């Protein structure tokens, strides 16, 4: 292929046509199972910004019979407001930087746009990068509004990842999460630490998995089963189980153990803009600019059904609210405040 034969307008048109012909090409970028939370979060589409999760609970109704009308029992109405975040990709490619590289072989003038693999290569490259960055941000990011329009975007500040979401739930006085005290003295005993958290879960609630910091997961596996002179296979299915049969999942960047009632976690996104379709491709100053945008966030429908490790000696097991303890966990007779 001759030098100088790559034309920025040709590649731009090729990417546009490829995007039009493959509108779902970026689907894996946002909906990929490689993003850990997507494995557990229920999809909630058509949301831009805020979304309300209404819930209704009833207090106890039963009472001993008498022939006197005794009004007893009320309905409690609650509303959790969750949100997602408007994210974008502005990616520039200078085709002239391709000269002399192996990528140049992907562009051949004699081929039609649908035959040239460079467009597919660029879109797949962007898709894979979005996925890998969302896998990080969905856990560790803490939203900073000053990042909007920033010339130096910080992946750790574009949205509230699950660690920050849980931190907010743990300190929410009106809609508190269920705290499980784990004594700081267990820091060097990973098995006892995980067991203390699991045994602190309320009775009878459906919880399939416990998420733990990755370092704790490694320590737990090694401490529980370490065959002499054998390599530890951290991916072996049986090693990812707790002593009580739940899935134990190590998460990079997570700061505490967490769990939730099955079905309580949601992936909140806009179905029109998401999966992140290519919005536009422009050429300016010899550079091809690719524009992508979408809305995405993760949150729990009911805070009270989120279980959070705490080492705060002032906090007790439960919601730390007598009325809400009785309302949400009436069979947990030992919960106090």
C-alpha positions in Angstrom: 0.0 0.0 0.0 1.5 3.4 -1.0 2.3 6.0 1.6 -0.2 8.9 1.5 -3.1 6.8 0.4 -4.9 7.0 3.7 -7.5 9.7 3.5 -9.1 11.0 6.7 -12.5 11.7 5.0 -12.5 8.1 3.6 -12.0 6.6 7.1 -14.5 9.0 8.6 -17.1 7.9 6.0 -16.2 4.3 6.5 -16.7 4.5 10.3 -20.0 6.3 9.8 -21.2 3.6 7.4 -20.0 0.8 9.7 -21.8 2.4 12.6 -25.0 2.7 10.6 -24.7 -0.9 9.4 -23.9 -2.1 12.9 -25.9 0.0 15.3 -25.4 -2.4 18.2 -21.6 -2.7 17.7 -20.9 -1.0 21.0 -23.4 -3.1 23.0 -20.7 -5.0 24.8 -19.1 -1.8 25.9 -21.8 -1.0 28.5 -23.8 -4.2 28.9 -20.8 -6.6 29.0 -20.7 -9.2 31.8 -17.0 -8.3 32.1 -18.3 -5.4 34.1 -18.8 -7.2 37.4 -21.9 -5.4 38.6 -23.7 -6.3 35.3 -23.6 -9.9 36.5 -25.9 -9.1 39.4 -27.7 -5.8 38.5 -31.2 -5.9 37.0 -31.5 -3.6 34.0 -33.7 -0.5 34.3 -33.9 1.3 31.0 -35.2 4.7 29.7 -33.7 6.6 32.6 -31.8 9.9 32.2 -30.9 11.4 35.6 -33.1 10.4 38.5 -35.4 7.5 39.1 -37.8 6.8 42.0 -38.1 3.4 43.6 -41.4 3.4 45.5 -41.9 0.7 48.2 -44.7 -0.2 50.6 -44.4 -2.1 53.8 -47.0 -3.0 56.4 -46.6 -3.2 60.1 -47.8 -6.3 62.0 -51.5 -7.0 61.6 -52.3 -10.0 63.7 -53.7 -9.7 67.2 -55.6 -11.8 69.7 -59.3 -12.0 68.9 -61.9 -10.0 70.8 -65.3 -8.7 69.9 -64.0 -5.2 70.1 -62.8 -3.3 67.0 -59.1 -2.6 67.7 -57.5 -0.7 64.8 -54.0 -2.1 64.4 -51.5 -1.9 61.6 -50.4 0.7 59.2 -48.9 0.9 55.7 -45.5 2.5 55.4 -44.7 4.3 52.1 -41.1 4.9 51.1 -39.4 6.3 48.1 -35.7 5.8 47.1 -34.4 8.3 44.5 -31.6 6.9 42.5 -29.7 8.4 39.6 -27.5 7.7 36.7 -24.7 9.7 35.1 -24.3 11.3 31.6 -21.1 10.0 30.2 -19.3 10.5 26.9 -16.4 9.5 24.7 -14.6 12.1 22.6 -11.9 10.1 20.8 -9.7 11.5 18.1 -7.8 9.6 15.5 -5.2 11.1 13.2 -4.9 8.7 10.2 -1.5 10.1 9.4 -0.2 8.7 12.6 -1.1 5.3 11.2 1.5 5.5 8.5 4.2 2.9 8.8 2.3 0.9 11.4 0.8 -2.5 11.1 -2.7 -0.9 11.4 -2.0 0.5 7.9 -2.6 -2.9 6.5 -6.3 -2.7 7.7 -6.9 0.1 5.1 -6.9 -0.8 1.4 -8.1 1.7 -1.1 -9.3 -0.9 -3.6 -11.8 -2.3 -1.0 -15.2 -0.9 -0.3 -15.9 0.5 3.1 -17.8 -2.6 4.3 -14.8 -4.7 3.3 -12.2 -2.7 5.1 -11.5 -3.9 8.6 -10.1 -0.6 10.0 -13.5 0.7 11.0 -14.3 -2.5 12.8 -10.9 -2.4 14.4 -11.4 1.2 15.7 -15.0 0.5 17.0 -13.9 -2.7 18.8 -10.9 -0.9 20.3 -13.2 1.8 21.7 -15.7 -0.8 22.9 -13.2 -2.8 24.8 -11.7 0.3 26.4 -15.1 1.5 27.5 -15.8 -1.8 29.1 -12.5 -2.0 31.0 -12.9 1.6 32.3 -16.5 1.0 33.4 -15.4 -2.1 35.2 -13.2 0.2 37.3 -15.5 3.2 37.6 -18.5 1.2 38.6 -16.7 0.1 41.7 -14.3 2.9 42.8 -15.5 6.1 41.2 -16.8 9.0 43.3 -18.8 11.6 41.4 -17.3 15.1 41.3 -19.5 17.7 39.5 -16.4 19.8 38.7 -15.4 17.1 36.3 -18.0 18.3 33.8 -16.2 20.0 31.0 -12.8 19.3 32.6 -9.8 19.2 30.2 -8.3 16.5 32.5 -11.0 13.9 33.0 -10.5 11.6 36.0 -12.0 8.1 35.6 -12.4 7.9 39.4 -14.7 10.9 39.5 -17.2 10.4 36.7 -20.0 8.6 38.6 -20.7 7.0 42.0 -19.5 3.5 41.9 -20.9 0.9 44.2 -18.4 1.5 47.0 -19.5 5.2 47.2 -23.2 4.2 46.9 -22.8 1.9 49.8 -20.9 4.5 51.8 -23.9 6.8 51.3 -26.4 4.1 52.4 -24.4 3.4 55.5 -24.7 7.0 56.7 -28.3 7.7 55.5 -30.3 8.4 58.7 -33.7 8.2 57.0 -33.1 5.1 54.8 -30.3 3.2 56.5 -28.6 0.1 55.4 -28.3 -3.0 57.6 -25.0 -2.7 59.4 -23.0 -5.8 60.4 -20.3 -5.1 63.0 -17.1 -7.0 62.4 -14.6 -6.6 65.1 -11.3 -4.9 64.1 -9.4 -7.6 66.0 -10.3 -10.1 63.2 -8.3 -8.1 60.6 -5.6 -10.8 60.6 -8.1 -13.7 60.5 -9.8 -13.7 57.1 -11.9 -16.8 57.8 -13.3 -15.4 61.0 -13.9 -12.1 59.4 -15.9 -13.4 56.5 -17.8 -15.8 58.8 -18.7 -13.0 61.2 -20.2 -11.0 58.3 -22.1 -13.9 56.9 -23.5 -15.0 60.2 -24.5 -11.4 60.8 -26.9 -11.4 57.8 -30.5 -11.3 58.9 -32.4 -14.6 59.0 -34.3 -15.8 56.1 -33.2 -13.2 53.5 -32.2 -14.5 50.0 -28.6 -13.5 49.6 -26.6 -15.4 46.9 -23.3 -13.6 47.0 -21.0 -11.6 49.2 -18.7 -9.0 47.7 -15.4 -8.5 49.5 -12.2 -6.5 48.9 -9.9 -8.5 46.6 -7.1 -8.8 49.1 -9.5 -10.3 51.7 -10.7 -12.8 49.1 -7.1 -13.9 48.4 -6.4 -14.2 52.2 -9.6 -16.1 52.8 -8.9 -18.7 50.0 -5.4 -19.2 51.2 -6.3 -19.5 54.9 -9.2 -21.8 54.3 -7.6 -24.3 51.9 -4.0 -24.3 51.0 -2.7 -27.7 49.9 0.9 -28.2 50.7 3.3 -27.4 47.8 0.4 -26.9 45.4 -0.6 -23.8 43.4 -3.8 -22.2 44.6 -6.4 -21.9 41.8 -8.3 -18.9 42.8 -10.8 -19.5 39.9 -11.8 -22.9 41.1 -15.6 -22.8 41.7 -15.5 -24.5 45.1 -12.9 -22.0 46.3 -15.3 -19.1 45.7 -17.9 -20.5 48.1 -18.3 -19.4 51.7 -18.6 -22.0 54.5 -22.3 -21.5 54.3 -22.6 -21.9 50.6 -22.8 -18.4 49.3 -20.7 -17.1 46.4 -17.7 -15.1 47.6 -16.5 -12.5 45.1 -13.3 -10.6 45.4 -13.6 -7.0 44.0 -10.6 -4.8 43.2 -11.1 -1.4 44.9 -13.9 -2.4 47.2 -13.2 -1.2 50.8 -15.6 -3.3 52.8 -17.8 -6.4 52.7 -21.2 -5.9 51.2 -24.3 -8.0 50.3 -27.9 -7.4 49.4 -31.2 -9.1 49.0 -31.3 -10.8 45.6 -32.8 -8.5 42.9 -32.2 -5.3 44.9 -29.3 -4.0 42.7 -30.2 -2.2 39.5 -28.3 -1.0 36.4 -30.0 2.2 35.5 -29.4 3.4 31.9 -31.0 5.1 29.0 -32.0 2.5 26.3 -32.1 5.1 23.5 -28.5 6.3 24.0 -27.4 3.0 25.4 -25.6 0.9 24.5 -23.3 3.8 23.6 -24.0 4.2 19.9 -21.7 6.4 17.8 -23.5 9.8 17.7 -21.3 11.6 15.2 -18.0 11.4 13.4 -16.4 14.7 12.3 -13.1 15.7 10.7 -11.2 18.8 11.8 -7.5 19.7 11.3 -6.7 16.3 9.8 -8.2 14.6 12.8 -11.2 12.3 12.9 -13.3 12.9 16.0 -15.7 10.2 17.3 -18.5 11.3 19.6 -20.3 8.8 21.9 -22.7 9.4 24.8 -24.9 7.4 27.2 -26.4 7.4 30.7 -25.4 4.8 33.3 -25.5 4.3 37.0 -25.9 1.6 39.7 -28.0 1.7 42.8 -30.2 -0.3 45.1 -33.9 0.0 45.2 -34.2 -0.4 49.0 -31.4 0.7 51.2 -32.7 -1.4 54.1 -32.0 -4.5 52.1 -28.3 -3.7 51.7 -25.9 -5.4 54.2 -22.7 -3.5 55.0 -19.7 -4.3 57.1 -18.8 -1.8 59.8 -16.0 -1.6 62.3 -17.6 1.3 64.1 -17.9 0.2 67.7 -20.8 2.7 68.2 -22.9 0.9 65.6 -25.1 -2.1 66.4 -26.2 -4.9 64.1 -29.2 -3.9 62.1 -30.7 -0.6 60.8 -29.8 1.2 64.0 -33.4 2.5 64.1 -35.9 0.7 66.4 -39.0 1.4 64.3 -37.4 0.4 61.0 -35.8 -2.7 62.5 -39.3 -3.9 63.6 -40.8 -3.0 60.2 -38.2 -4.6 57.9 -36.9 -7.4 60.1 -39.7 -8.4 62.5 -38.2 -11.9 63.0 -34.9 -10.5 64.2 -35.9 -10.1 67.9 -32.4 -9.3 69.1 -31.9 -6.1 67.1 -31.4 -3.1 69.3 -30.4 0.5 69.1 
